[in-house]
């Protein structure tokens, strides 16, 4: 009898689907919003920090400023990558509720610790601790999604809560300058850090584990059969082509989002003379577009599956559409050179490119649960996220090095990264939705 490969998914009758799963999605949305607000504060208040004597950046050397600014960002990204290597495995061991609680508690405290900073080195240390704490967000959120949502809804659910990254970019350009102008830059960090503490209280009060017993897919559904197979061990996961496909895709495309998040305020300030008070609207419009892409990209994949496509075709076709729209980024510096006074053309192109990234990200985040069991999803997401953080740190170093003389090269890389990633992903994982680690009817080999 031939062996049949099956995805790691379980399905419950439609009547058993619990609407509580959307409440969980809402909590994940709020956590992701706070996560990105915490990490974006530094970039938004950069013009104010530039005025402070202890920062020692105001030496009339643009390259020196770029070096200091980039180095602080790199400290965060390195810590984020280190944290992701271990946070996913810890969350798989502790469970989603406890693991998520520890993560947001740590990053909330780290965010508020910026209040005590008085030097560049102090910022590097505070950002390092923030990166360690924030590394738990995505592994925990993806694990929660795999525990509550069936396959055809995961990309949509991921797109919804992942749009918190965009929602934060709508709120932060308004809230952070407002708080900073009245109370100073330290109050901005205190504001976002306290939001994390409020969310932690809500999360601890929410009966996550009790309500999950009636959800569409639970850990209990998976634990009994999976104990028979070696696919849940860390060593076997590390040998999986699925892990490396996910990690490479994250390593190549996450840096582009880091670039949009950290460098766009600086880009508009340098090229269109937009200061802290005027950069908000362009960023809001860009991230409104990215919110549409995040939810729309997730919906499109589910739509394809509901129309009869299998997981492989539906997911990859949605990713291909997003990868094609990401090419719009390459025209941003072209538009600036030909129409130097028209910021809105650049905003439109960046809105499309940012939307394409978020649609891509929603579907890419869904792929680990298409391949791996829920008991290892956080581990896979953590390792992939670490690859994205390393790629982000390298791309930040590259950006700060060539930014002044060759900005076109940065946008060219941003335009090509997604199609390149999809080609590599498809080569390593030709059939999504099929188990690449173990056969479901084979016992563990001794």
N, C-alpha and C positions, 0 to 999 in steps of 0.2 A: 504494500500500500504506500502510495506516495505521501510525503510529508507536506503539510499545508502550513504556510507562513501566515500568521495573523497579527494584526496590530494589538498593542496593549490597550484595549478599550473595553469597557463593559457598558451595556445599554440597559436602561430601565424603561418600562412602558411609559408612554407619554403622560399618563395620569399620575405617575410617581414623580414627575419632575417638580421640584420644590421651587416656588418663587422666591424663597429666601436666598437663593443663589445670586439674585440681582442685588439684594441688600449687601451680600458679601462683596460683590463687584463695586458697589458704591463705597464701601470702606477702603477697598484697594485703590479706588480712584482718589480718595482724599489723601491716603498715605503717599501715593505717587506725586500728587500735587505738592504736598509739603516737602517731599524729598527733593524735588527740583527747585522749589523756592529757596531751600537752604543752600543748594549748590550754586544758584545764580546770583545771590546777594553780592558776592565779591566782585563779579563783573559789573553789576549795575552801579555800585558805589565807587567804582574805580576812579572817576574824575575827582571825587572828594578825597580819596586816599592820596591821590597825586599831590594834593596841597599840604599834606602833613609832613612836618620836618623830619620826624623819626623814620619815615619810610625811605628817605634818601634816594628818591627816584628823580627828583626835579633837577637834573644836571644838564638840561638842554641837549641831551643825546637820545634821539628816538630809539636807537638800537638798544641802549642801556635800559630804557624803560621796558621795551619788549622782552628783554632777557629776564628782568625781575618779575614782570607780570606773568610770563610764561613759566618761570620756575615755580611760583606758588601754585599755579594750575597743575603742573606736573606732580608736585607733592600729593595733591588730592588724588590724581589719577593713579599714581603708583600705589597709594594706600587702598584705593578702591579695588585695584586688581589683586593685591595681596588678600584683602578681605574676602573677595569673591572666591578665591581658591579654597577657603575653609568654611565660609558662611553657608554655602549650599549644603555641604555635608552635615554641618551642625544642625541646620533646619530639618534635614531629612531624619536625623536622629532624634531631635527634640519634639518634632511636630510643628505644624504651621503656626499655631497660636502662640506657643511659648517662644519659638524661634523669632517670630515677627516682633514680639514684645521686647525681646532683648535688643534687637536691631534698632528699632525706633527710639528706645530709651537711650541707647548709646549715642545715636546721631543727634538727638535733641539736646543732650547735655553738651556734646561737642560744638554744636551750633552756638549755644549760649556762651560757651567759653571764649568766643571771639571778643566778647566784651572786655576781657582782661588783657588783650593783645596790645603790645606797645612797640613792636619791631617787625621787620620783615621775617626774621626767624620765627617769631611768635605766630605770624600768619601761617607759615609753613607747617608748624606743629599743629595748630588748630585745624587746618585743612586736612592734614594727615589723619587725625582722629575722626574728623567728619567723614572722610572716605571710608575708613574701616567700618563705621556704623552704617553708612548708607549702602554698603555692599549687600546687606541682607534684604533690601527691598524687593528686587526683582526675583531672586530665587524663591522667596516666600510667596510673592504674588502669583508667580507661575504655578507653584505647587498648589496653592489654593484654587486656582482656575482648573487644574487637572482633577481636583477632588470634587468640584461642584458642577462642572459643565461637561456635556457630551462633546464628542469630537467636532461636530458641525457648528457648535457654538463657541468654541474656544478662541478662535481668532477674533470673533466679534467682541467677546467679553474682554479679551486682552486689549483690543483696540479701544474699548471704552475706558478701562482703567488706565491704560497707557496714555490716553489723551490728557490725563492729569499733568503730564509733562508740558503739554501745550497750554492747558488752563492756567498753570502756574506762571507761564510766560505772558498771559493776559493780565493776571493780577499783579505780579511782581513789578513790572515797569510803572504801575500806578502806585501801589502800596509802598514799595521801598523808597522811591524818591520823596513821597509824602512824609513818611516817618523820619527819613534822614534830614529833610529840610527843617523839621520842627524840633526833633530831639537829638539829632546827630547820628553819625554812621553806626555807632555801637548799638543804638536802639534797634536798628534794622535786623541785626543778628539775634537780639533778644526776642523780637517779635516772631520771627519764623521758628526759632527754637521752642518757644512756648506753645506754638501750634502743634508741634510734635508731641508734647506732653499731654495736650488735650486729647489728641487722637489716641494715645496710649490708654487713657482712661476708658474711652469708648470701646476700644478693642478688648480690654480686659473684662468689661461688663457684658460683651456680646458672647452668648453661649455657643461658640463656634463648634466645638466637638460634639456637644449634645445634639444640635440641629443637623449636623452633617450626617447623622445616621439615616436620615430620610432623604438625602440628596440623590441626584441621579447617579453619581459615581462616588464611592467612598473607599477609604483605605481598607475597610473590611472586605470589600469585594475582591481586592487584589491580593491581600496578604497570604491567604491560604494557598492558592496555586503558585504564587511566585516564590514561596519558600522552597519549592522543589527545584528551582532553576538557578543557575549561576549568574544570570543576567543582572541580578541586583547587586552583585559584589562590585566594589570600586575598581578592582583590577580588571574585571571583564568589561566594565563600562569604558575604561580608558583605552581598551583595544577596539572599541566600536568605531566603525566608519561614520556612524551617525553623530557621535560626539565631535569628531574632528571636522565634519562638514559644518556643524553648528558653530564651533569655535572659530573656524576660518572665516565664515560669513560675518560673525560678530567682530572679529579682529579687523576686517576690511571696511565695514560699514559703520560701526559705532563711532569711530573717529570723526566721521562726517557730521554726526549729530553733536558731538563735543564741539566741533568747530562752529556750527551754527549757534550753539548755546553760549559759548564763551567769547567768540570773536566778532559776532555781528554787531554788538553795540560799538565796539572799537572801529569796525569797518565803516559804519554810518557816521561816526564822529570824525574820522579822518578824511573820508571821501565826500561827505555831504554837510559837514560842519554842524551835525546834530548833537547838542549837548544833552545832559541828563534829563532836562525838562522836555525836550522835543523828540528824543529817540523812542519814546514810549509807543506812539501811534504806529510807526512802521513795524516795530516788533510785535505789537498786538495783531496787526493784520497778517503778518507772516505766520504767527502761531495759531490764528484762527484757521488759516488754510491747513496747517498741519493737523489740527483737531479733526477737520473734515477728512483728511487722508487717513488718520488713525482709525476712525470708526468705519469709514467707507471701505478701506482696504480689508478690514476684518469681515465686513458684511459681504463683500464681493466673493471671498473664498467660500463662505457658507452658502451663498446664492448658487454658486457653481455646483456645489455638492448636492444641494436640494434639487437641482435640475438634472441630476443623474451622473455627474462626474464623480469619480472616486477621489479619495483624499489626495492622492499624488497629483492628479491633473488639476483639481480645483485649487489646491494650495500653491502649486508652482505657477499656474497661469496668473493668479493674483499677484504673486511675487514678480513675475515678468512685467506685468502692466506697471507696477510701481517702479521697477528698475528703469523702464523706458522713460517715464516722466522725470526721473531724477536727473536726466541729461540736461534739463533746463538750466541747471546750475552753471554750466560752462558759459552761458551767455551774459552772466551778471557783469563781469569786468568789461565785456564788449560793449554793453549798453552804457556803462559809465564813461568809457572812452569816447563814444559817439554822442551821447547825450548827458554830459557831465552834470547838468543842473536838474535832471529829472529823476528824483529818488524813487518815484512810484513805479517806474518800469523795473527797477532792480527789486523793489518790494514784491511785485507781482511774480517775477521769476523765482525769487527765493521762497515765496509762499507755495508755489507748485513743487519746488524741490524738497521743501520741508514736509509737505503733505505726502510726497512720494516716499520719503524716508520713514515716516510714521506708519504708513500703510504696509511698507516692507517689514518694518519691525513687528507689527502686530502678527503677521503671518509667520515670520521667522521664530518668534517666541512660542508659537503654537507647535512648531515641529518637534521639540523634545518629547511632548506628550503624544505625538503621532508615532514615536519610535520607542520610547522608554516607558517603563511602569511608573506609576505615581511615586513609588518609594524611592526612586532615583532621580526624579525630575529636577529637584532643587540642586542636586549635585551637578547635573549636566548644565543647568542654567548658570550655576556659579562658575564652573570652569570656562564656559563660553563667555560669560561676562568678564572674567579675568583677561581673556584674550582680547576682548574689546577695550578694556582699560589699558592694557599694554599698547595696543595699537593707537589708542587715543593719546597716550603719553608720547609715543614716537612721533605721531602726526603733529602734536603741539610743538615739540622740539623743532620739527621740520618747518612748521608754519612760522614760528618766531624767527627762524633763521632766514627764510626767503621772503617773508611778508612784504618788506619794503620794496624790494627790487623785482620780484616775480609773483605778484598776487594771482595772475592768470593760471599759473601752475597749480595753485591750491584748488581753484574752482574746477580745473580740468580733472584732477584726481577725484573730486567730489562727484563729478558727472559720470565717471567710468567705474566707480567702485562697485556699484550694485549689479550691473550686468556681469562683471568679472566674478563676483561672489556667487551669483546664481549658476554660472557655468561650472564653477568648481563644486558647488553643492550638488548639482545634478549628476556630476561625474561620480561623486562619492556615494550619493544616495539616489540611485536611479528609480527606486520605488518607495515613496513615502507611504506610511500606513502599514508597512510590512516590517516585522521584527528583524532587525539587523544583528541582534545579539545572540538570541537563542531560539530554538524551535520549541513551540509550545507543547509539543507532544513528546519531547525528548527529556529524559532525566538528566540531572547534573553528572557530568563526567568526573570520575575520581581524580 
